[in-house]
Every structure is written in structure tokens, then in C-alpha cells.
Amino acid sequence: MLLTHLVPTAIVASAVAPALLLLWLAVAADSRPEPPRVVLLAVAFGALAALIVGVVESGLTAAIAVSANPLLGTIQTTLFFVAIPEETAKFIIIAVIALRSRDFDEPMDGVVYGAAVGLGFAALENIFYLAGDADWALLAIMRGLLTVPFHGALGAIAGAYLARARFGGALGANNRTHYRRPRLLLLAWLVPVLLHAMFDTATFSLANASDLGAFGFLSLMAVVSIGAIVYAVRLARLIARRQKAWMQSKRLPAEHWRFVWARTLIGLGLSFLGATLAISGSTPVSVAGCAVVALAIGISWNCRTRLTAAAKLAHRSHGIAPAPAAPAAPVA
């Protein structure tokens, strides 16, 4: 009976844990800490985009007919009903953060916030996929290894191109090129769309493929997913290297904030698990879930204070006046 109550929690943990781990790797790659408020808002907006896009995709599928040819119909479905709506939604969110947030003040922020949006999208999408599949454990492994990192990489790629468009001079781009910024903005949208369409075409073709064909499609999925991750890492390294020469301040030592970010994301993960236990279990399990949620809130609040203080210190060392804010609680 207890194991039955714990199944929903295991599903949520399997869906969310890969995204939180990859999000930590993204924020740890930045030379300065980002305010947790903005990063977690990016994650939340990415998850919200997954809900909205799901409704849009259902409407498009019902309203528009596709080719009767299996391969052509799959390509049309993955490109027009999946890749374009999903990557357009993520692109808009990342672009709004890049244009409106005062905390988007250095090139690597594009990679961090882009990955956050992509991983928020992947985490919620993962929950829906795993909750609707009887063999959710195997699916969780496959999606955790391929799909979740792939979504994060696509967001990071879009964010990197947006950062290059915004901080062109800082990244060594030729500002005299007339179409430089429009070209970079187009690439920020187009590259993730094409990669996503290729990945999903292989995924959707698995169901009706022979054994040899299934192996080929699985290989294509792995190549596209790993290729996208490698390309995102390459862009991030390029931006980080040029940003280091551009910034006036030195890198903050990692111990100032990376471990705190790890605790923040652990707290966020515990809040998901606690909430799932609280609403899906028996009375003792629900009480335990509420206790886990309270622990998660305490961890996250303490870490938020530390990260906000570190981000303000980084702003001051970079010569940027932080936005006015209420006095923070003393750091423990």
C-alpha cells in the first residue's frame, strides 16, 4: 500500500531530477551568480509554455490535415505541430528576459536563462509523459538521458545567439555588418527548430519501424541530442572566454555561490516531492509530505538570501548599481 502511494512521487522525481541537475550545471558554468528569482522565473515560464503549447499543438493537429505518406506526414507533424510552436514559445520567453530583465547584463546570462527556460519546459513535459505511461521507469531513463538534456541544450543555443545579438561588441562580432543582429536573432530561432524537428522525426518514426529501422532512428536521436548538447557547450565556452576578457571584474570564487545554488535546487526538488506526497498519500504520508515541503521552504529561503547577496556583490564589482531592493535578512 505504501509503495502504491509512493509511485506518483517516484514519477515526479524521475521527471524533475534530470532538469534540476542540468540547471545546476548551467548556473555553475557562469562566472557570476544570477539572482535565483530570475532563474526560477525562467524555469516557471518554461513550464507554463509547455502547458500553453500543448493546447496549441492539440488544436493544430485537429484543424490541419497532414500527408498520407508516413514519412512526409511525420516530418510535417514534427516541424509544424511540435518544433515550431515549442521553440517559438521558448524563444519569445528568452527574448523577453534578455530585453526586459536588468539582471541580463552579461553574455553568459543568455546561456543560463535559455537553459533554464528549456529545462522548465522539459520538466513539465516529462511529468505528463511519465504519468501517462505504464512503463514509466524505462521511459524516465530514456528521456532523462536524451530528451531533457536536449531541451536544455536548445534553450541554451537560443540564449547564446540572443546574447551574441545583444552583446555583439563584447563578443568580438563585427558591428559594421548590416544584417548581423537580424541574422543572429533568426539563428536563435531557426537552429533549435531544425534540431528539434530532426529529433522528433526520429522519435515519432520508432513506433512503425522494423528492428533495423528502430536502431537507425535511435541512433539518429542520440546523434542529434548529443550534437545539440556539444554545440551548446561550444557556444557557452566561446562566450565565457570572450566575456572573461570583456568584464572589468574578476571571477567570483566558485565556493561563494555554486554550492548554495546546489542547495537551492535540492530545496526546489524536495518541494515537488513533498507536494506530491502531501496530495497523493495516506494521512501519515501526507503529514510527511508537508514536513518535506516545510524543509524545502526553509532551505530555499536561506539560499535565496545568500545568492541575492552574492549577485549584488558581483554587480558592485562589475560597476553596475543593483536595482533598489528591501534590505536582505542577515546571512547565516
C-alpha positions in Angstrom: 0.0 0.0 0.0 2.8 2.4 0.9 4.6 1.6 -2.4 1.4 2.4 -4.3 1.3 5.9 -2.6 5.0 6.4 -3.5 4.6 5.7 -7.2 3.4 9.3 -8.1 6.4 10.7 -6.1 8.8 8.4 -7.9 7.4 9.6 -11.3 7.7 13.3 -10.3 11.3 12.7 -9.1 12.2 10.9 -12.3 10.7 13.7 -14.4 12.2 16.7 -12.4 15.6 15.5 -11.2 17.4 15.4 -14.6 16.2 19.0 -15.3 17.4 20.3 -11.9 20.8 18.6 -12.2 21.3 20.1 -15.7 20.1 23.5 -14.4 22.7 23.4 -11.7 25.4 22.7 -14.4 24.2 25.7 -16.4 24.3 28.2 -13.5 27.6 26.7 -12.3 29.1 27.5 -15.8 28.5 31.2 -15.3 31.3 33.3 -13.8 29.0 35.3 -11.6 25.9 34.2 -9.7 22.4 35.0 -11.1 19.6 36.1 -8.8 17.5 33.0 -8.0 14.3 35.0 -8.5 15.0 35.5 -12.2 16.4 32.0 -12.9 13.5 30.3 -11.2 11.0 32.6 -13.0 12.6 31.5 -16.3 12.1 27.9 -15.2 8.4 28.6 -14.3 7.8 30.4 -17.6 9.3 27.5 -19.5 6.9 25.1 -17.7 4.0 27.4 -18.4 5.0 27.5 -22.1 4.7 23.7 -22.1 1.1 23.9 -20.9 0.2 26.6 -23.5 2.0 24.9 -26.4 0.3 21.6 -25.5 -3.1 23.2 -26.1 -1.9 24.9 -29.3 -0.5 21.6 -30.7 -3.8 19.8 -30.0 -5.7 22.5 -31.9 -3.3 22.4 -34.8 -3.4 18.6 -35.0 -7.2 18.7 -35.1 -7.5 21.5 -37.6 -4.8 20.8 -40.2 -4.5 17.6 -42.2 -1.1 16.1 -43.0 0.1 14.0 -45.9 -0.9 10.3 -46.1 2.7 9.4 -46.8 4.1 8.1 -43.5 7.5 9.8 -43.7 6.2 13.1 -45.1 3.3 13.2 -42.6 5.7 12.6 -39.7 8.0 15.4 -41.0 5.1 17.8 -41.3 3.8 16.9 -37.8 7.1 17.3 -36.1 8.0 20.5 -37.8 4.7 22.4 -37.9 2.9 20.9 -34.9 5.8 20.4 -32.5 9.1 22.0 -33.3 7.9 25.4 -34.5 5.3 26.0 -31.7 7.6 24.8 -28.9 10.8 26.6 -30.0 8.9 29.7 -30.8 7.4 29.8 -27.3 10.8 29.3 -25.7 12.4 31.9 -28.0 9.9 34.5 -27.0 10.4 33.9 -23.3 14.2 34.0 -23.5 14.0 37.2 -25.7 11.7 38.9 -23.2 14.1 38.1 -20.4 17.0 39.4 -22.5 15.2 42.6 -23.3 13.4 43.4 -20.1 15.4 42.0 -17.2 18.1 44.3 -15.7 19.9 41.1 -14.5 20.6 40.1 -18.1 23.8 42.1 -18.0 26.5 39.8 -19.4 26.7 37.4 -22.4 26.7 34.2 -20.3 23.3 35.1 -18.9 21.9 34.1 -22.3 23.1 30.6 -21.8 21.9 30.4 -18.2 18.4 31.8 -18.8 18.0 29.9 -22.1 18.8 26.6 -20.4 16.5 27.5 -17.5 13.6 28.1 -19.9 14.3 24.9 -21.8 14.7 22.7 -18.7 11.5 24.1 -17.2 9.7 23.2 -20.4 11.3 19.7 -20.3 10.5 19.0 -16.7 6.7 19.6 -17.0 6.5 17.8 -20.3 8.4 14.9 -18.7 5.8 14.7 -15.9 3.0 14.4 -18.5 4.8 11.7 -20.5 5.7 9.6 -17.5 2.4 9.9 -15.8 0.6 8.6 -18.9 2.9 5.6 -19.5 2.7 2.3 -17.6 6.4 1.5 -18.3 7.3 4.9 -16.9 10.6 3.8 -15.3 12.2 2.8 -18.7 10.8 6.0 -20.3 12.2 8.1 -17.5 15.7 6.7 -18.2 15.4 7.4 -21.9 14.0 10.9 -21.5 16.5 11.7 -18.7 19.4 10.8 -20.9 18.2 12.2 -24.2 15.1 14.4 -24.2 15.6 16.6 -21.1 19.3 17.5 -21.9 18.2 18.1 -25.5 15.5 20.7 -24.4 18.1 22.4 -22.1 20.6 22.5 -25.0 18.1 24.0 -27.4 17.3 26.7 -24.9 21.0 27.4 -24.3 21.6 27.6 -28.0 18.8 30.2 -28.4 20.0 32.1 -25.4 23.6 32.1 -26.7 22.6 33.6 -30.1 20.4 36.2 -28.4 23.3 37.1 -26.1 25.6 37.5 -29.2 22.9 39.7 -30.8 22.7 41.9 -27.6 26.4 42.0 -26.7 27.9 41.9 -30.2 30.9 44.2 -29.5 31.7 42.4 -26.2 31.9 39.1 -28.0 34.1 40.3 -30.9 31.3 40.5 -33.5 31.7 42.8 -36.4 29.2 45.7 -35.6 29.6 47.1 -39.1 27.9 44.1 -40.7 24.4 45.4 -41.6 22.5 42.2 -41.1 24.4 40.9 -38.1 21.7 41.3 -35.4 18.8 40.1 -37.6 20.9 37.1 -38.7 21.7 36.2 -35.1 18.1 36.5 -34.0 17.0 34.3 -36.9 19.6 31.7 -35.9 18.4 31.8 -32.3 15.0 30.6 -33.5 15.9 28.5 -36.6 18.7 26.3 -35.2 16.6 24.9 -32.3 13.6 24.4 -34.6 15.6 22.4 -37.1 17.3 20.3 -34.5 14.0 19.7 -32.7 12.3 18.6 -35.9 15.1 16.2 -36.7 15.0 14.7 -33.2 11.2 14.3 -33.1 11.0 12.9 -36.7 13.3 10.0 -35.5 11.2 9.7 -32.3 7.8 9.5 -34.0 9.1 7.1 -36.6 10.1 4.5 -34.0 6.6 3.0 -33.5 6.2 1.6 -37.0 9.9 0.9 -37.7 11.5 -2.6 -38.2 14.2 -3.7 -35.8 16.9 -2.3 -38.1 14.9 0.9 -38.7 14.4 1.4 -35.0 18.1 1.1 -34.4 18.7 3.7 -37.1 16.1 6.1 -35.6 17.5 5.6 -32.1 21.0 6.3 -33.4 19.7 9.5 -35.1 18.0 10.6 -31.9 21.3 10.1 -30.0 23.4 11.9 -32.6 21.0 14.9 -32.7 20.6 15.1 -28.9 24.4 14.8 -28.2 25.2 17.0 -31.1 23.0 19.7 -29.8 24.5 19.4 -26.3 28.0 19.6 -27.7 27.1 22.6 -29.8 25.5 24.4 -26.8 28.6 23.7 -24.7 30.9 25.0 -27.5 28.8 28.3 -27.8 28.9 28.6 -24.0 32.7 28.1 -23.8 33.2 30.7 -26.6 31.0 33.2 -24.9 32.6 32.6 -21.5 36.1 33.0 -22.9 35.3 36.3 -24.6 33.2 37.5 -21.7 36.2 37.0 -19.3 38.3 39.4 -21.4 35.4 41.9 -21.6 34.3 42.0 -17.9 36.0 44.6 -15.6 35.8 42.4 -12.6 37.4 39.1 -11.7 35.6 35.8 -11.4 33.9 35.3 -8.1 35.4 32.2 -6.5 33.1 29.2 -7.0 32.7 28.5 -3.3 30.8 31.8 -2.9 27.7 30.6 -4.7 27.8 27.2 -6.6 27.2 25.1 -3.6 24.5 27.4 -2.5 22.8 27.0 -5.9 23.0 23.3 -5.5 21.2 23.5 -2.1 18.6 25.8 -3.8 17.8 23.3 -6.4 17.7 20.5 -3.9 15.2 22.5 -2.0 13.1 23.0 -5.1 13.2 19.3 -5.8 12.2 18.5 -2.3 9.2 20.9 -2.7 8.0 18.9 -5.7 8.3 15.6 -3.9 6.7 16.9 -0.7 3.8 18.4 -2.5 3.2 15.1 -4.4 3.3 13.1 -1.1 1.0 15.5 0.6 -1.8 15.2 -2.1 -1.4 11.5 -3.1 -0.7 9.6 0.1 -2.4 8.3 3.2 -2.6 10.6 6.3 0.9 9.6 7.6 2.4 10.1 4.1 0.6 13.4 3.7 2.0 14.6 7.0 5.5 13.6 5.9 4.9 15.4 2.6 4.0 18.6 4.4 7.1 18.3 6.6 9.3 17.9 3.4 7.7 21.0 1.9 8.4 23.0 5.1 12.0 21.8 5.0 12.3 22.8 1.3 11.0 26.3 2.0 13.5 26.7 4.8 16.4 25.6 2.6 15.3 27.7 -0.4 14.8 30.8 1.7 18.2 30.7 3.3 19.8 30.0 -0.1 17.9 32.8 -1.8 19.3 35.3 0.7 22.9 34.1 0.1 22.6 34.1 -3.7 20.9 37.5 -3.7 23.8 38.9 -1.6 26.4 37.3 -3.9 24.6 38.6 -7.0 24.6 42.2 -5.6 28.3 41.9 -4.8 29.0 40.8 -8.3 27.0 43.8 -9.6 29.1 46.2 -7.5 32.4 44.6 -8.5 31.4 45.0 -12.2 30.5 48.6 -11.7 26.7 48.1 -12.1 24.4 49.6 -9.5 21.9 46.9 -8.4 18.2 47.6 -8.6 16.8 49.0 -5.3 15.5 46.3 -3.0 14.4 45.8 0.5 17.2 45.1 3.0 18.0 41.4 2.9 17.9 39.3 6.0 21.2 38.6 7.7 23.1 35.8 6.0 23.5 32.8 8.3 
